[in-house]
């Protein structure tokens, strides 16, 4: 039986933590930054964890399940 491929877009966007949680970056930080406040841009810089509602879908894309 052939191996199942990992989704290429997902493997570039998500990383696993040591405890098995999934890290992601915030959206809206790539372009049109002049109209966004310094505070907003600073808050979008940090990484966060994938929400519980989306965790199963991301795990399927990364073939962790």
C-alpha distance (Angstrom), angle and dihedral (degrees) to the residues before:
residue distance angle dihedral
X1 . . .
X2 3.83 . .
X3 3.76 123.2 .
X4 3.80 117.1 -101.1
X5 3.78 112.7 -117.8
X6 3.79 122.8 -127.0
X7 3.81 115.6 -121.8
X8 3.83 104.9 -98.4
X9 3.81 95.4 -146.0
X10 3.79 92.6 49.8
X11 3.80 95.4 50.2
X12 3.82 89.3 55.7
X13 3.81 93.8 49.3
X14 3.79 105.4 40.9
X15 3.80 134.3 53.2
X16 3.77 131.3 -173.1
X17 3.79 123.0 -122.3
X18 3.77 122.7 -140.9
X19 3.79 91.6 -100.0
X20 3.81 92.5 52.3
X21 3.80 99.6 -101.2
X22 3.80 120.1 134.3
X23 3.81 120.4 -117.4
X24 3.80 124.5 -154.5
X25 3.79 139.4 175.6
X26 3.79 125.4 -116.7
X27 3.80 120.4 -103.0
X28 3.84 126.1 -126.3
X29 3.82 95.8 49.7
X30 3.80 100.6 102.8
X31 3.83 107.9 75.1
X32 3.82 144.8 -5.2
X33 3.79 88.7 48.5
X34 3.81 96.9 151.2
X35 3.79 94.9 80.8
X36 3.81 94.0 46.6
X37 3.78 119.2 89.6
X38 3.81 123.0 -115.1
X39 3.78 89.2 -114.6
X40 3.80 92.9 53.9
X41 3.81 93.2 47.6
X42 3.79 91.5 47.7
X43 3.81 91.7 51.5
X44 3.81 91.7 48.9
X45 3.81 91.3 53.9
X46 3.81 95.8 72.9
X47 3.79 124.1 80.9
X48 3.77 123.3 -120.9
X49 3.79 138.8 -172.3
X50 3.79 125.8 -91.4
X51 3.81 111.6 -101.2
X52 3.79 119.5 -105.5
X53 3.82 91.7 -114.6
X54 3.83 92.2 57.8
X55 3.80 98.5 37.6
X56 3.83 96.6 92.0
X57 3.82 93.3 50.4
X58 3.80 92.4 49.7
X59 3.80 91.0 48.2
X60 3.81 89.5 54.1
X61 3.81 91.0 51.0
X62 3.80 90.8 49.4
X63 3.83 90.6 43.6
X64 3.80 92.9 -124.7
X65 3.80 91.9 136.7
